[in-house]
Amino acid sequence: MQIIVRDNNVDQALRALKKKLQREGVYREMKLRRHYEKPSEKRARERAAAVRRARKLERKRQERDGASR
């Protein structure tokens, strides 16, 4: 990952770096790796995330279909 500092504006470059790290999921990964997570806990977390994604997708689909009718 590379950030270009323009006109010695380090603050702007730092904001851009943080935004890229956030988008890449580095902060989430660091938070998860702070403590050991049992494989069963990892599966449960990933399954719950998949359910949340599916419900969100379904809500968006319902909202879109309901608005077009």
mmJSON file of the N, C-alpha and C atoms, coordinates in Angstrom:
{"data_MODEL":{"atom_site":{
"group_PDB":["ATOM","ATOM","ATOM","ATOM","ATOM","ATOM","ATOM","ATOM","ATOM","ATOM","ATOM","ATOM","ATOM","ATOM","ATOM","ATOM","ATOM","ATOM","ATOM","ATOM","ATOM","ATOM","ATOM","ATOM","ATOM","ATOM","ATOM","ATOM","ATOM","ATOM","ATOM","ATOM","ATOM","ATOM","ATOM","ATOM","ATOM","ATOM","ATOM","ATOM","ATOM","ATOM","ATOM","ATOM","ATOM","ATOM","ATOM","ATOM","ATOM","ATOM","ATOM","ATOM","ATOM","ATOM","ATOM","ATOM","ATOM","ATOM","ATOM","ATOM","ATOM","ATOM","ATOM","ATOM","ATOM","ATOM","ATOM","ATOM","ATOM","ATOM","ATOM","ATOM","ATOM","ATOM","ATOM","ATOM","ATOM","ATOM","ATOM","ATOM","ATOM","ATOM","ATOM","ATOM","ATOM","ATOM","ATOM","ATOM","ATOM","ATOM","ATOM","ATOM","ATOM","ATOM","ATOM","ATOM","ATOM","ATOM","ATOM","ATOM","ATOM","ATOM","ATOM","ATOM","ATOM","ATOM","ATOM","ATOM","ATOM","ATOM","ATOM","ATOM","ATOM","ATOM","ATOM","ATOM","ATOM","ATOM","ATOM","ATOM","ATOM","ATOM","ATOM","ATOM","ATOM","ATOM","ATOM","ATOM","ATOM","ATOM","ATOM","ATOM","ATOM","ATOM","ATOM","ATOM","ATOM","ATOM","ATOM","ATOM","ATOM","ATOM","ATOM","ATOM","ATOM","ATOM","ATOM","ATOM","ATOM","ATOM","ATOM","ATOM","ATOM","ATOM","ATOM","ATOM","ATOM","ATOM","ATOM","ATOM","ATOM","ATOM","ATOM","ATOM","ATOM","ATOM","ATOM","ATOM","ATOM","ATOM","ATOM","ATOM","ATOM","ATOM","ATOM","ATOM","ATOM","ATOM","ATOM","ATOM","ATOM","ATOM","ATOM","ATOM","ATOM","ATOM","ATOM","ATOM","ATOM","ATOM","ATOM","ATOM","ATOM","ATOM","ATOM","ATOM","ATOM","ATOM","ATOM","ATOM","ATOM","ATOM","ATOM","ATOM","ATOM","ATOM","ATOM"],
"id":[1,2,3,4,5,6,7,8,9,10,11,12,13,14,15,16,17,18,19,20,21,22,23,24,25,26,27,28,29,30,31,32,33,34,35,36,37,38,39,40,41,42,43,44,45,46,47,48,49,50,51,52,53,54,55,56,57,58,59,60,61,62,63,64,65,66,67,68,69,70,71,72,73,74,75,76,77,78,79,80,81,82,83,84,85,86,87,88,89,90,91,92,93,94,95,96,97,98,99,100,101,102,103,104,105,106,107,108,109,110,111,112,113,114,115,116,117,118,119,120,121,122,123,124,125,126,127,128,129,130,131,132,133,134,135,136,137,138,139,140,141,142,143,144,145,146,147,148,149,150,151,152,153,154,155,156,157,158,159,160,161,162,163,164,165,166,167,168,169,170,171,172,173,174,175,176,177,178,179,180,181,182,183,184,185,186,187,188,189,190,191,192,193,194,195,196,197,198,199,200,201,202,203,204,205,206,207],
"type_symbol":["N","C","C","N","C","C","N","C","C","N","C","C","N","C","C","N","C","C","N","C","C","N","C","C","N","C","C","N","C","C","N","C","C","N","C","C","N","C","C","N","C","C","N","C","C","N","C","C","N","C","C","N","C","C","N","C","C","N","C","C","N","C","C","N","C","C","N","C","C","N","C","C","N","C","C","N","C","C","N","C","C","N","C","C","N","C","C","N","C","C","N","C","C","N","C","C","N","C","C","N","C","C","N","C","C","N","C","C","N","C","C","N","C","C","N","C","C","N","C","C","N","C","C","N","C","C","N","C","C","N","C","C","N","C","C","N","C","C","N","C","C","N","C","C","N","C","C","N","C","C","N","C","C","N","C","C","N","C","C","N","C","C","N","C","C","N","C","C","N","C","C","N","C","C","N","C","C","N","C","C","N","C","C","N","C","C","N","C","C","N","C","C","N","C","C","N","C","C","N","C","C","N","C","C","N","C","C"],
"label_atom_id":["N","CA","C","N","CA","C","N","CA","C","N","CA","C","N","CA","C","N","CA","C","N","CA","C","N","CA","C","N","CA","C","N","CA","C","N","CA","C","N","CA","C","N","CA","C","N","CA","C","N","CA","C","N","CA","C","N","CA","C","N","CA","C","N","CA","C","N","CA","C","N","CA","C","N","CA","C","N","CA","C","N","CA","C","N","CA","C","N","CA","C","N","CA","C","N","CA","C","N","CA","C","N","CA","C","N","CA","C","N","CA","C","N","CA","C","N","CA","C","N","CA","C","N","CA","C","N","CA","C","N","CA","C","N","CA","C","N","CA","C","N","CA","C","N","CA","C","N","CA","C","N","CA","C","N","CA","C","N","CA","C","N","CA","C","N","CA","C","N","CA","C","N","CA","C","N","CA","C","N","CA","C","N","CA","C","N","CA","C","N","CA","C","N","CA","C","N","CA","C","N","CA","C","N","CA","C","N","CA","C","N","CA","C","N","CA","C","N","CA","C","N","CA","C","N","CA","C","N","CA","C","N","CA","C","N","CA","C","N","CA","C"],
"label_alt_id":[null,null,null,null,null,null,null,null,null,null,null,null,null,null,null,null,null,null,null,null,null,null,null,null,null,null,null,null,null,null,null,null,null,null,null,null,null,null,null,null,null,null,null,null,null,null,null,null,null,null,null,null,null,null,null,null,null,null,null,null,null,null,null,null,null,null,null,null,null,null,null,null,null,null,null,null,null,null,null,null,null,null,null,null,null,null,null,null,null,null,null,null,null,null,null,null,null,null,null,null,null,null,null,null,null,null,null,null,null,null,null,null,null,null,null,null,null,null,null,null,null,null,null,null,null,null,null,null,null,null,null,null,null,null,null,null,null,null,null,null,null,null,null,null,null,null,null,null,null,null,null,null,null,null,null,null,null,null,null,null,null,null,null,null,null,null,null,null,null,null,null,null,null,null,null,null,null,null,null,null,null,null,null,null,null,null,null,null,null,null,null,null,null,null,null,null,null,null,null,null,null,null,null,null,null,null,null],
"label_comp_id":["MET","MET","MET","GLN","GLN","GLN","ILE","ILE","ILE","ILE","ILE","ILE","VAL","VAL","VAL","ARG","ARG","ARG","ASP","ASP","ASP","ASN","ASN","ASN","ASN","ASN","ASN","VAL","VAL","VAL","ASP","ASP","ASP","GLN","GLN","GLN","ALA","ALA","ALA","LEU","LEU","LEU","ARG","ARG","ARG","ALA","ALA","ALA","LEU","LEU","LEU","LYS","LYS","LYS","LYS","LYS","LYS","LYS","LYS","LYS","LEU","LEU","LEU","GLN","GLN","GLN","ARG","ARG","ARG","GLU","GLU","GLU","GLY","GLY","GLY","VAL","VAL","VAL","TYR","TYR","TYR","ARG","ARG","ARG","GLU","GLU","GLU","MET","MET","MET","LYS","LYS","LYS","LEU","LEU","LEU","ARG","ARG","ARG","ARG","ARG","ARG","HIS","HIS","HIS","TYR","TYR","TYR","GLU","GLU","GLU","LYS","LYS","LYS","PRO","PRO","PRO","SER","SER","SER","GLU","GLU","GLU","LYS","LYS","LYS","ARG","ARG","ARG","ALA","ALA","ALA","ARG","ARG","ARG","GLU","GLU","GLU","ARG","ARG","ARG","ALA","ALA","ALA","ALA","ALA","ALA","ALA","ALA","ALA","VAL","VAL","VAL","ARG","ARG","ARG","ARG","ARG","ARG","ALA","ALA","ALA","ARG","ARG","ARG","LYS","LYS","LYS","LEU","LEU","LEU","GLU","GLU","GLU","ARG","ARG","ARG","LYS","LYS","LYS","ARG","ARG","ARG","GLN","GLN","GLN","GLU","GLU","GLU","ARG","ARG","ARG","ASP","ASP","ASP","GLY","GLY","GLY","ALA","ALA","ALA","SER","SER","SER","ARG","ARG","ARG"],
"label_asym_id":["A","A","A","A","A","A","A","A","A","A","A","A","A","A","A","A","A","A","A","A","A","A","A","A","A","A","A","A","A","A","A","A","A","A","A","A","A","A","A","A","A","A","A","A","A","A","A","A","A","A","A","A","A","A","A","A","A","A","A","A","A","A","A","A","A","A","A","A","A","A","A","A","A","A","A","A","A","A","A","A","A","A","A","A","A","A","A","A","A","A","A","A","A","A","A","A","A","A","A","A","A","A","A","A","A","A","A","A","A","A","A","A","A","A","A","A","A","A","A","A","A","A","A","A","A","A","A","A","A","A","A","A","A","A","A","A","A","A","A","A","A","A","A","A","A","A","A","A","A","A","A","A","A","A","A","A","A","A","A","A","A","A","A","A","A","A","A","A","A","A","A","A","A","A","A","A","A","A","A","A","A","A","A","A","A","A","A","A","A","A","A","A","A","A","A","A","A","A","A","A","A","A","A","A","A","A","A"],
"label_entity_id":["1","1","1","1","1","1","1","1","1","1","1","1","1","1","1","1","1","1","1","1","1","1","1","1","1","1","1","1","1","1","1","1","1","1","1","1","1","1","1","1","1","1","1","1","1","1","1","1","1","1","1","1","1","1","1","1","1","1","1","1","1","1","1","1","1","1","1","1","1","1","1","1","1","1","1","1","1","1","1","1","1","1","1","1","1","1","1","1","1","1","1","1","1","1","1","1","1","1","1","1","1","1","1","1","1","1","1","1","1","1","1","1","1","1","1","1","1","1","1","1","1","1","1","1","1","1","1","1","1","1","1","1","1","1","1","1","1","1","1","1","1","1","1","1","1","1","1","1","1","1","1","1","1","1","1","1","1","1","1","1","1","1","1","1","1","1","1","1","1","1","1","1","1","1","1","1","1","1","1","1","1","1","1","1","1","1","1","1","1","1","1","1","1","1","1","1","1","1","1","1","1","1","1","1","1","1","1"],
"label_seq_id":[1,1,1,2,2,2,3,3,3,4,4,4,5,5,5,6,6,6,7,7,7,8,8,8,9,9,9,10,10,10,11,11,11,12,12,12,13,13,13,14,14,14,15,15,15,16,16,16,17,17,17,18,18,18,19,19,19,20,20,20,21,21,21,22,22,22,23,23,23,24,24,24,25,25,25,26,26,26,27,27,27,28,28,28,29,29,29,30,30,30,31,31,31,32,32,32,33,33,33,34,34,34,35,35,35,36,36,36,37,37,37,38,38,38,39,39,39,40,40,40,41,41,41,42,42,42,43,43,43,44,44,44,45,45,45,46,46,46,47,47,47,48,48,48,49,49,49,50,50,50,51,51,51,52,52,52,53,53,53,54,54,54,55,55,55,56,56,56,57,57,57,58,58,58,59,59,59,60,60,60,61,61,61,62,62,62,63,63,63,64,64,64,65,65,65,66,66,66,67,67,67,68,68,68,69,69,69],
"pdbx_PDB_ins_code":[null,null,null,null,null,null,null,null,null,null,null,null,null,null,null,null,null,null,null,null,null,null,null,null,null,null,null,null,null,null,null,null,null,null,null,null,null,null,null,null,null,null,null,null,null,null,null,null,null,null,null,null,null,null,null,null,null,null,null,null,null,null,null,null,null,null,null,null,null,null,null,null,null,null,null,null,null,null,null,null,null,null,null,null,null,null,null,null,null,null,null,null,null,null,null,null,null,null,null,null,null,null,null,null,null,null,null,null,null,null,null,null,null,null,null,null,null,null,null,null,null,null,null,null,null,null,null,null,null,null,null,null,null,null,null,null,null,null,null,null,null,null,null,null,null,null,null,null,null,null,null,null,null,null,null,null,null,null,null,null,null,null,null,null,null,null,null,null,null,null,null,null,null,null,null,null,null,null,null,null,null,null,null,null,null,null,null,null,null,null,null,null,null,null,null,null,null,null,null,null,null,null,null,null,null,null,null],
"Cartn_x":[0.856,0.0,0.905,0.524,1.369,0.502,0.95,0.273,1.273,0.877,1.757,1.475,2.546,2.427,2.622,1.614,1.693,1.895,2.79,3.067,3.362,4.07,4.409,3.183,2.036,0.801,0.638,1.289,1.301,-0.073,-0.787,-2.104,-3.069,-3.05,-3.929,-3.527,-2.216,-1.734,-2.118,-2.043,-2.405,-3.883,-4.73,-6.171,-6.426,-5.711,-5.885,-5.446,-4.342,-3.853,-4.872,-5.402,-6.389,-7.622,-8.046,-9.223,-8.963,-7.75,-7.422,-7.37,-6.762,-6.683,-8.077,-8.946,-10.323,-11.028,-10.868,-11.53,-11.023,-9.732,-9.143,-9.497,-10.03,-10.404,-9.256,-8.194,-7.024,-7.359,-8.128,-8.473,-9.315,-10.254,-11.103,-10.248,-9.308,-8.411,-7.553,-7.034,-6.207,-7.025,-8.257,-9.123,-9.386,-9.63,-9.907,-8.686,-7.503,-6.285,-5.72,-6.349,-5.848,-5.917,-6.966,-7.155,-7.399,-7.045,-7.285,-8.786,-9.198,-10.607,-10.708,-11.498,-11.659,-12.292,-11.95,-12.539,-14.064,-14.663,-16.13,-16.686,-15.982,-16.42,-16.291,-15.222,-15.011,-16.129,-16.476,-17.562,-18.873,-19.149,-20.397,-20.431,-19.299,-19.231,-19.441,-18.775,-18.91,-20.323,-20.942,-22.308,-23.271,-23.077,-23.938,-23.765,-22.534,-22.285,-22.975,-22.951,-23.609,-25.114,-25.691,-27.133,-27.47,-26.64,-26.874,-26.808,-25.813,-25.693,-26.907,-27.364,-28.521,-29.773,-29.964,-31.144,-31.094,-29.901,-29.756,-30.051,-29.532,-29.777,-31.266,-31.931,-33.366,-34.161,-33.763,-34.426,-34.285,-33.092,-32.871,-33.692,-33.765,-34.549,-36.032,-36.546,-37.942,-38.221,-37.285,-37.451,-37.493,-36.616,-36.552,-37.814,-38.244,-39.431,-40.685,-40.748,-41.91,-42.033,-40.924,-40.939,-41.369,-41.075,-41.397,-42.851,-43.534,-44.94,-45.89],
"Cartn_y":[-1.163,0.0,1.23,2.217,3.39,4.649,5.638,6.917,7.994,8.885,9.955,11.199,11.777,13.005,14.17,15.015,16.155,17.438,18.266,19.582,19.475,18.441,18.203,18.197,17.826,17.776,16.365,16.15,14.817,14.464,15.462,15.193,14.63,15.221,14.742,13.329,13.07,11.743,10.715,11.103,10.199,9.846,10.846,10.583,9.611,9.801,8.917,7.497,7.378,6.06,5.368,6.098,5.506,5.057,5.852,5.496,4.217,4.107,2.896,1.676,1.835,0.72,0.281,1.256,0.943,0.171,0.638,0.002,-1.427,-1.651,-2.978,-3.928,-3.396,-4.256,-4.577,-3.781,-4.044,-3.86,-2.82,-2.573,-3.713,-4.203,-5.311,-6.553,-6.785,-7.943,-7.835,-6.638,-6.454,-6.714,-6.229,-6.417,-7.905,-8.649,-10.081,-10.854,-10.416,-11.148,-10.798,-9.855,-9.501,-10.687,-11.494,-12.653,-13.88,-15.035,-16.281,-16.521,-16.953,-17.268,-18.753,-19.462,-20.889,-21.091,-22.194,-22.453,-22.472,-22.985,-23.015,-21.6,-20.725,-19.333,-18.614,-18.94,-18.32,-18.722,-20.009,-20.482,-19.796,-19.694,-19.064,-17.594,-16.896,-15.483,-15.312,-16.159,-16.065,-16.427,-17.409,-17.789,-16.652,-16.02,-14.893,-13.739,-13.496,-12.424,-12.73,-13.998,-14.39,-14.188,-14.513,-14.318,-12.831,-11.995,-10.543,-10.02,-10.482,-10.042,-10.454,-11.695,-12.191,-11.402,-11.126,-10.346,-8.931,-8.344,-6.984,-6.966,-7.956,-8.05,-8.224,-9.062,-9.284,-8.007,-7.282,-6.01,-5.028,-4.933,-4.02,-4.45,-5.756,-6.267,-5.955,-6.165,-5.86,-4.371,-3.561,-2.119,-1.693,-2.261,-1.925,-2.396,-3.637,-4.198,-3.481,-3.113,-2.424,-1.019,-0.374,0.995,1.011,-0.074,-0.105,-0.446,-1.006,-1.407,-0.302],
"Cartn_z":[0.0,0.0,0.0,-0.768,-0.899,-0.88,-0.121,-0.034,-0.44,-1.309,-1.764,-0.934,-0.367,0.414,-0.539,-0.636,-1.553,-0.762,-1.203,-0.596,0.905,1.308,2.717,3.624,3.091,3.867,4.434,5.567,6.177,6.749,7.276,7.857,6.819,5.639,4.56,4.138,4.056,3.681,4.741,6.003,7.096,7.042,6.751,6.612,5.466,4.352,3.2,3.55,4.303,4.714,5.613,6.588,7.493,6.736,5.757,4.972,4.175,3.585,2.832,3.737,4.92,5.868,6.301,6.538,6.929,5.815,4.587,3.443,3.234,3.483,3.307,4.446,5.545,6.668,7.602,7.57,8.41,9.884,10.204,11.604,12.161,11.382,11.824,12.06,11.15,11.269,12.532,12.792,13.996,15.25,15.26,16.426,16.654,15.571,15.702,16.173,15.788,16.131,17.5,18.213,19.548,20.496,20.355,21.228,20.36,20.928,20.21,20.1,18.929,18.701,18.367,19.164,18.909,17.538,16.858,15.541,15.567,16.651,16.728,16.85,17.573,17.692,16.352,15.631,14.316,13.351,13.36,12.488,12.846,14.147,14.585,14.173,14.32,13.943,12.451,11.657,10.203,9.754,10.407,10.069,10.383,11.546,11.927,10.95,10.499,9.535,8.208,7.806,6.556,6.654,7.824,8.03,7.957,8.613,8.57,7.141,6.376,4.978,4.173,4.365,3.614,3.964,5.254,5.67,5.113,5.119,4.594,3.1,2.381,0.943,0.668,1.465,1.3,1.592,2.644,2.952,1.796,1.25,0.126,-1.087,-1.316,-2.446,-2.252,-1.035,-0.743,-0.915,-0.434,-0.541,-2.01,-2.814,-4.237,-4.955,-4.676,-5.336,-4.867,-3.596,-3.064,-3.636,-3.916,-4.443,-5.916,-6.645,-8.079,-8.337,-7.334,-7.529,-7.307],
"occupancy":[1.0,1.0,1.0,1.0,1.0,1.0,1.0,1.0,1.0,1.0,1.0,1.0,1.0,1.0,1.0,1.0,1.0,1.0,1.0,1.0,1.0,1.0,1.0,1.0,1.0,1.0,1.0,1.0,1.0,1.0,1.0,1.0,1.0,1.0,1.0,1.0,1.0,1.0,1.0,1.0,1.0,1.0,1.0,1.0,1.0,1.0,1.0,1.0,1.0,1.0,1.0,1.0,1.0,1.0,1.0,1.0,1.0,1.0,1.0,1.0,1.0,1.0,1.0,1.0,1.0,1.0,1.0,1.0,1.0,1.0,1.0,1.0,1.0,1.0,1.0,1.0,1.0,1.0,1.0,1.0,1.0,1.0,1.0,1.0,1.0,1.0,1.0,1.0,1.0,1.0,1.0,1.0,1.0,1.0,1.0,1.0,1.0,1.0,1.0,1.0,1.0,1.0,1.0,1.0,1.0,1.0,1.0,1.0,1.0,1.0,1.0,1.0,1.0,1.0,1.0,1.0,1.0,1.0,1.0,1.0,1.0,1.0,1.0,1.0,1.0,1.0,1.0,1.0,1.0,1.0,1.0,1.0,1.0,1.0,1.0,1.0,1.0,1.0,1.0,1.0,1.0,1.0,1.0,1.0,1.0,1.0,1.0,1.0,1.0,1.0,1.0,1.0,1.0,1.0,1.0,1.0,1.0,1.0,1.0,1.0,1.0,1.0,1.0,1.0,1.0,1.0,1.0,1.0,1.0,1.0,1.0,1.0,1.0,1.0,1.0,1.0,1.0,1.0,1.0,1.0,1.0,1.0,1.0,1.0,1.0,1.0,1.0,1.0,1.0,1.0,1.0,1.0,1.0,1.0,1.0,1.0,1.0,1.0,1.0,1.0,1.0,1.0,1.0,1.0,1.0,1.0,1.0],
"B_iso_or_equiv":[0.0,0.0,0.0,0.0,0.0,0.0,0.0,0.0,0.0,0.0,0.0,0.0,0.0,0.0,0.0,0.0,0.0,0.0,0.0,0.0,0.0,0.0,0.0,0.0,0.0,0.0,0.0,0.0,0.0,0.0,0.0,0.0,0.0,0.0,0.0,0.0,0.0,0.0,0.0,0.0,0.0,0.0,0.0,0.0,0.0,0.0,0.0,0.0,0.0,0.0,0.0,0.0,0.0,0.0,0.0,0.0,0.0,0.0,0.0,0.0,0.0,0.0,0.0,0.0,0.0,0.0,0.0,0.0,0.0,0.0,0.0,0.0,0.0,0.0,0.0,0.0,0.0,0.0,0.0,0.0,0.0,0.0,0.0,0.0,0.0,0.0,0.0,0.0,0.0,0.0,0.0,0.0,0.0,0.0,0.0,0.0,0.0,0.0,0.0,0.0,0.0,0.0,0.0,0.0,0.0,0.0,0.0,0.0,0.0,0.0,0.0,0.0,0.0,0.0,0.0,0.0,0.0,0.0,0.0,0.0,0.0,0.0,0.0,0.0,0.0,0.0,0.0,0.0,0.0,0.0,0.0,0.0,0.0,0.0,0.0,0.0,0.0,0.0,0.0,0.0,0.0,0.0,0.0,0.0,0.0,0.0,0.0,0.0,0.0,0.0,0.0,0.0,0.0,0.0,0.0,0.0,0.0,0.0,0.0,0.0,0.0,0.0,0.0,0.0,0.0,0.0,0.0,0.0,0.0,0.0,0.0,0.0,0.0,0.0,0.0,0.0,0.0,0.0,0.0,0.0,0.0,0.0,0.0,0.0,0.0,0.0,0.0,0.0,0.0,0.0,0.0,0.0,0.0,0.0,0.0,0.0,0.0,0.0,0.0,0.0,0.0,0.0,0.0,0.0,0.0,0.0,0.0],
"pdbx_formal_charge":[null,null,null,null,null,null,null,null,null,null,null,null,null,null,null,null,null,null,null,null,null,null,null,null,null,null,null,null,null,null,null,null,null,null,null,null,null,null,null,null,null,null,null,null,null,null,null,null,null,null,null,null,null,null,null,null,null,null,null,null,null,null,null,null,null,null,null,null,null,null,null,null,null,null,null,null,null,null,null,null,null,null,null,null,null,null,null,null,null,null,null,null,null,null,null,null,null,null,null,null,null,null,null,null,null,null,null,null,null,null,null,null,null,null,null,null,null,null,null,null,null,null,null,null,null,null,null,null,null,null,null,null,null,null,null,null,null,null,null,null,null,null,null,null,null,null,null,null,null,null,null,null,null,null,null,null,null,null,null,null,null,null,null,null,null,null,null,null,null,null,null,null,null,null,null,null,null,null,null,null,null,null,null,null,null,null,null,null,null,null,null,null,null,null,null,null,null,null,null,null,null,null,null,null,null,null,null],
"auth_seq_id":[1,1,1,2,2,2,3,3,3,4,4,4,5,5,5,6,6,6,7,7,7,8,8,8,9,9,9,10,10,10,11,11,11,12,12,12,13,13,13,14,14,14,15,15,15,16,16,16,17,17,17,18,18,18,19,19,19,20,20,20,21,21,21,22,22,22,23,23,23,24,24,24,25,25,25,26,26,26,27,27,27,28,28,28,29,29,29,30,30,30,31,31,31,32,32,32,33,33,33,34,34,34,35,35,35,36,36,36,37,37,37,38,38,38,39,39,39,40,40,40,41,41,41,42,42,42,43,43,43,44,44,44,45,45,45,46,46,46,47,47,47,48,48,48,49,49,49,50,50,50,51,51,51,52,52,52,53,53,53,54,54,54,55,55,55,56,56,56,57,57,57,58,58,58,59,59,59,60,60,60,61,61,61,62,62,62,63,63,63,64,64,64,65,65,65,66,66,66,67,67,67,68,68,68,69,69,69],
"auth_comp_id":["MET","MET","MET","GLN","GLN","GLN","ILE","ILE","ILE","ILE","ILE","ILE","VAL","VAL","VAL","ARG","ARG","ARG","ASP","ASP","ASP","ASN","ASN","ASN","ASN","ASN","ASN","VAL","VAL","VAL","ASP","ASP","ASP","GLN","GLN","GLN","ALA","ALA","ALA","LEU","LEU","LEU","ARG","ARG","ARG","ALA","ALA","ALA","LEU","LEU","LEU","LYS","LYS","LYS","LYS","LYS","LYS","LYS","LYS","LYS","LEU","LEU","LEU","GLN","GLN","GLN","ARG","ARG","ARG","GLU","GLU","GLU","GLY","GLY","GLY","VAL","VAL","VAL","TYR","TYR","TYR","ARG","ARG","ARG","GLU","GLU","GLU","MET","MET","MET","LYS","LYS","LYS","LEU","LEU","LEU","ARG","ARG","ARG","ARG","ARG","ARG","HIS","HIS","HIS","TYR","TYR","TYR","GLU","GLU","GLU","LYS","LYS","LYS","PRO","PRO","PRO","SER","SER","SER","GLU","GLU","GLU","LYS","LYS","LYS","ARG","ARG","ARG","ALA","ALA","ALA","ARG","ARG","ARG","GLU","GLU","GLU","ARG","ARG","ARG","ALA","ALA","ALA","ALA","ALA","ALA","ALA","ALA","ALA","VAL","VAL","VAL","ARG","ARG","ARG","ARG","ARG","ARG","ALA","ALA","ALA","ARG","ARG","ARG","LYS","LYS","LYS","LEU","LEU","LEU","GLU","GLU","GLU","ARG","ARG","ARG","LYS","LYS","LYS","ARG","ARG","ARG","GLN","GLN","GLN","GLU","GLU","GLU","ARG","ARG","ARG","ASP","ASP","ASP","GLY","GLY","GLY","ALA","ALA","ALA","SER","SER","SER","ARG","ARG","ARG"],
"auth_asym_id":["A","A","A","A","A","A","A","A","A","A","A","A","A","A","A","A","A","A","A","A","A","A","A","A","A","A","A","A","A","A","A","A","A","A","A","A","A","A","A","A","A","A","A","A","A","A","A","A","A","A","A","A","A","A","A","A","A","A","A","A","A","A","A","A","A","A","A","A","A","A","A","A","A","A","A","A","A","A","A","A","A","A","A","A","A","A","A","A","A","A","A","A","A","A","A","A","A","A","A","A","A","A","A","A","A","A","A","A","A","A","A","A","A","A","A","A","A","A","A","A","A","A","A","A","A","A","A","A","A","A","A","A","A","A","A","A","A","A","A","A","A","A","A","A","A","A","A","A","A","A","A","A","A","A","A","A","A","A","A","A","A","A","A","A","A","A","A","A","A","A","A","A","A","A","A","A","A","A","A","A","A","A","A","A","A","A","A","A","A","A","A","A","A","A","A","A","A","A","A","A","A","A","A","A","A","A","A"],
"auth_atom_id":["N","CA","C","N","CA","C","N","CA","C","N","CA","C","N","CA","C","N","CA","C","N","CA","C","N","CA","C","N","CA","C","N","CA","C","N","CA","C","N","CA","C","N","CA","C","N","CA","C","N","CA","C","N","CA","C","N","CA","C","N","CA","C","N","CA","C","N","CA","C","N","CA","C","N","CA","C","N","CA","C","N","CA","C","N","CA","C","N","CA","C","N","CA","C","N","CA","C","N","CA","C","N","CA","C","N","CA","C","N","CA","C","N","CA","C","N","CA","C","N","CA","C","N","CA","C","N","CA","C","N","CA","C","N","CA","C","N","CA","C","N","CA","C","N","CA","C","N","CA","C","N","CA","C","N","CA","C","N","CA","C","N","CA","C","N","CA","C","N","CA","C","N","CA","C","N","CA","C","N","CA","C","N","CA","C","N","CA","C","N","CA","C","N","CA","C","N","CA","C","N","CA","C","N","CA","C","N","CA","C","N","CA","C","N","CA","C","N","CA","C","N","CA","C","N","CA","C","N","CA","C","N","CA","C","N","CA","C","N","CA","C"],
"pdbx_PDB_model_num":[1,1,1,1,1,1,1,1,1,1,1,1,1,1,1,1,1,1,1,1,1,1,1,1,1,1,1,1,1,1,1,1,1,1,1,1,1,1,1,1,1,1,1,1,1,1,1,1,1,1,1,1,1,1,1,1,1,1,1,1,1,1,1,1,1,1,1,1,1,1,1,1,1,1,1,1,1,1,1,1,1,1,1,1,1,1,1,1,1,1,1,1,1,1,1,1,1,1,1,1,1,1,1,1,1,1,1,1,1,1,1,1,1,1,1,1,1,1,1,1,1,1,1,1,1,1,1,1,1,1,1,1,1,1,1,1,1,1,1,1,1,1,1,1,1,1,1,1,1,1,1,1,1,1,1,1,1,1,1,1,1,1,1,1,1,1,1,1,1,1,1,1,1,1,1,1,1,1,1,1,1,1,1,1,1,1,1,1,1,1,1,1,1,1,1,1,1,1,1,1,1,1,1,1,1,1,1]
}}}
